[in-house]
Amino acid sequence: HNPRNHQLMKLYILLPLIIIPSLIVGALWLFFSRLGKPVDKTKSTSYYYHAHKKIIVYAPQGNWFELDYYELNAALDKFVVINEDFAKDDKYIFWKGRTQDVDHATFHFIDEYIPADKQHVYSGVMQNGVYAKLHAIPGADPKTYTKVNTGINRWHHQLTKDSARYYLNDIPLDVDRASFRLITPHLAEDNTFFYAVKVETSTLEKMAKTQAMQGEMKLLHFDYVRAGNTIIYANGFNKFISIPFNEKITDTKVVSDYIIFVNNRMLYDGELHDGVDAASFTNIQWDYYRDKNHVYYKGNMIENALPESFKVLRGDYAVDAHHAFYKTTMLAKANPSTFTYDVASGIATDGKRSFIDGKPLPLSEGK
């Protein structure tokens, strides 16, 4: 064998083993090191110079791998960052890195963050899985359009108006412009209707005003409003209820976000519960309450529960001197003196009978 040929053979074998991994590492480095320096880190953590190309890229919070990555067709020497998501060059306005069909010369912001130009007010819409396109809000007047200062910190929606109408999350509302006003985080009114805001859908549900609702209007607590001799309850999710009272409302007492007493009658999450003693009604713990006669779980009376000895455990279990309970259900034959609840397993037991979610485990039944 020729030693030189043998060495060449070894070199031919080793070279691919060295070059191929190096090429892979180089390609991976080029792929993952896309971002250079931020264009203007005082205004945005999303616009960057590309690490290798002479372009600008948009990567929200620098997280191009998970959030978004977009290469801009922008003039580098004319590029100016406006805020976190907006930028411009001498020809285009960019939002989230994408060019927008707006009037470049008159583009501005209303109340610091609402995009507009001389003809339109704009709102962002989803495109290819990301909010990347501005569209004109139908009928919105950029000269008079403004955010409504609700004065309510818990108002979860963007309420705006112009000279002609109100808008909820950029959608025009069919309400009386002159008399429309907010009452609670989830309730509004005009001369003819009450309106409940649905958080999940950002829409309005309306309720016609009745004769019983005429009279004093008073905010009782967050989601409860007195309107004449009627209580209006709107929690922003699944409840928009009117509770009329035949007699004049003379007394109200707020217990919690969910519970109020009206003329000594309890309302829990908008539902009326009679027979509760308002004077002695007090919280035990979490969703459990008692008065001098009974114990209540989420407004519902727990049969056979003794208020003087009632004790709340965890996992919606409780005991008194004679019984163990799961929510409003008495657990038959369970011994309250030895009854415990284990958070890790979710099992409650008295040592003989065991329960999960208030239901007895099969092996413990009948012991």
Salt bridges, closest charged atoms under 4 A:
ASP68 OD2 - ARG98 NH1 2.65
GLU71 OE2 - LYS53 NZ 3.33
ASP85 OD2 - LYS96 NZ 3.48
GLU189 OE2 - ARG181 NE 2.68
GLU189 OE1 - LYS209 NZ 2.54
GLU205 OE1 - LYS198 NZ 3.20
GLU216 OE1 - ARG226 NH1 3.32
ASP223 OD1 - HIS186 ND1 3.12
ASP257 OD1 - HIS221 NE2 2.78
ASP269 OD2 - LYS239 NZ 3.00
GLU271 OE2 - LYS239 NZ 3.86
ASP274 OD1 - ARG265 NE 2.70
ASP320 OD1 - HIS323 ND1 3.60
ASP350 OD2 - ARG353 NH1 3.99
